[in-house]
Amino acid sequence: MEEFSVVATENVSSRQRMSRKRNYDDDTRVYKSKNLEIEGRRREKLSASLLMLRGTIIVDAITYIEKLQYEAKIDEIDAVEDMKNWGIQAEVRVAKIDENKLWVKIIIEKKRGRFSKLMEALNNFGIELIDTNLATTKGASLITSCIQAIL
């Protein structure tokens, strides 16, 4: 029985120690670890550098897009000059294939959106495009197509 009481008192004292650790909530004492302060400063520095990095990424992206737009304008101007240097002139030829079918050959300056505008205009006039080919070279676009009027 004595052995049991010794073991029981040892268990109680260890439980009391554990409960003290878990239930330690003394408002009069304020203890802040040095590691917590250092970690807080480290996180603030990381946050500030991350915000700065995000800002530089956006600025770099904007300048890169502006550079690409400028290069696209220069290329478009060069394409028009190339067409003139090679002696290529705008031209439209039409030949009758069938009773209501025509073959059309169009040579125009290569500019952005010009082909799509041409296709929209032909569709608005009620012309069906049967077979269309587009080739670009030296600042010019060659468009050949078989067309048929929709009645």
C-alpha positions in Angstrom: 0.0 0.0 0.0 2.9 2.3 0.7 4.3 1.8 -2.7 0.9 2.7 -4.2 0.8 6.0 -2.2 4.3 7.0 -3.3 3.5 6.3 -6.9 0.2 8.2 -6.5 2.0 11.3 -5.0 4.6 11.3 -7.8 1.8 11.2 -10.4 0.0 14.1 -8.7 3.1 16.3 -8.5 3.9 15.6 -12.2 0.3 16.4 -13.1 0.4 19.6 -11.1 3.6 20.7 -13.0 2.0 20.0 -16.3 -1.2 21.8 -15.4 0.9 24.8 -14.3 2.6 25.0 -17.7 -0.7 24.7 -19.6 -2.7 27.1 -17.5 0.0 29.8 -17.2 -1.9 33.0 -17.8 -0.7 35.8 -15.7 -1.7 39.2 -17.0 0.7 41.0 -14.7 3.7 39.5 -16.4 4.4 40.3 -20.1 7.1 38.3 -21.6 8.0 38.7 -25.3 10.6 36.5 -26.7 13.5 38.1 -28.5 13.0 35.7 -31.3 9.5 36.9 -31.8 10.6 40.5 -32.2 13.3 39.5 -34.7 10.9 37.4 -36.7 8.4 40.3 -36.8 11.0 42.6 -38.2 12.1 40.0 -40.7 8.6 39.6 -41.9 8.1 43.3 -42.2 11.2 43.6 -44.3 10.1 40.7 -46.5 6.7 42.3 -47.0 8.2 45.7 -47.9 10.6 44.1 -50.4 7.8 42.0 -51.9 5.7 45.1 -52.5 8.6 46.9 -54.1 9.3 43.8 -56.3 5.6 43.7 -57.4 5.8 47.4 -58.3 9.0 47.0 -60.4 7.5 44.0 -62.2 4.5 46.1 -63.3 6.7 49.0 -64.4 8.9 46.6 -66.4 5.8 45.0 -68.0 4.5 48.4 -69.1 7.8 49.6 -70.6 8.1 46.3 -72.4 4.6 46.6 -73.9 5.3 50.2 -75.0 8.6 49.0 -76.6 6.7 46.3 -78.5 4.1 48.7 -79.7 6.8 51.1 -80.9 8.5 48.3 -82.8 5.2 47.2 -84.4 4.6 50.7 -85.7 8.2 50.9 -87.1 7.7 47.4 -88.8 4.4 48.6 -90.3 6.1 51.7 -91.7 9.0 49.6 -93.0 6.6 47.2 -94.7 4.9 50.0 -96.6 8.3 51.4 -97.7 9.4 47.8 -98.8 6.3 47.6 -101.0 7.2 50.8 -102.7 10.9 49.9 -103.0 10.1 46.6 -104.7 7.7 48.3 -107.1 4.6 46.5 -105.9 1.4 48.5 -106.5 -2.1 47.9 -105.2 -4.1 46.0 -107.7 -7.5 44.3 -108.1 -8.2 41.7 -110.9 -11.5 39.9 -111.4 -12.2 37.0 -113.8 -15.4 35.2 -114.5 -15.3 31.5 -113.8 -18.9 30.4 -114.0 -22.3 32.0 -114.4 -22.3 33.4 -110.8 -18.8 32.7 -109.7 -15.8 35.1 -109.9 -12.1 34.7 -109.2 -10.6 37.8 -107.4 -7.0 38.7 -107.0 -6.2 41.7 -104.7 -2.8 43.1 -103.8 -2.8 45.7 -101.0 -0.4 47.2 -98.5 0.2 44.9 -95.5 -1.4 46.7 -92.6 -3.0 45.4 -89.4 -6.7 44.6 -89.6 -7.0 45.3 -93.3 -7.7 41.6 -94.3 -10.5 41.3 -91.7 -12.1 44.6 -92.8 -12.1 43.4 -96.4 -13.7 40.1 -95.4 -16.4 41.9 -93.4 -17.1 44.3 -96.3 -17.6 41.4 -98.7 -19.9 39.6 -96.3 -21.9 42.8 -95.8 -22.5 43.1 -99.6 -23.8 39.5 -99.6 -20.8 37.9 -101.3 -19.9 34.3 -100.2 -16.3 33.4 -100.1 -15.7 29.9 -101.4 -12.0 29.6 -101.4 -9.7 32.3 -100.0 -5.9 32.4 -99.8 -3.7 35.1 -98.1 0.0 35.5 -98.7 2.2 38.3 -97.3 5.6 39.4 -98.5 7.7 42.5 -98.8 5.1 44.7 -97.2 2.3 43.5 -99.5 -0.7 41.2 -99.0 -1.9 39.0 -101.9 -5.5 37.8 -101.5 -7.0 35.4 -103.9 -10.5 34.1 -103.6 -13.4 32.5 -105.5 -16.5 34.4 -104.7 -20.2 33.8 -105.3 -23.1 36.3 -104.9 -25.8 35.1 -102.5 -29.2 35.7 -104.1 
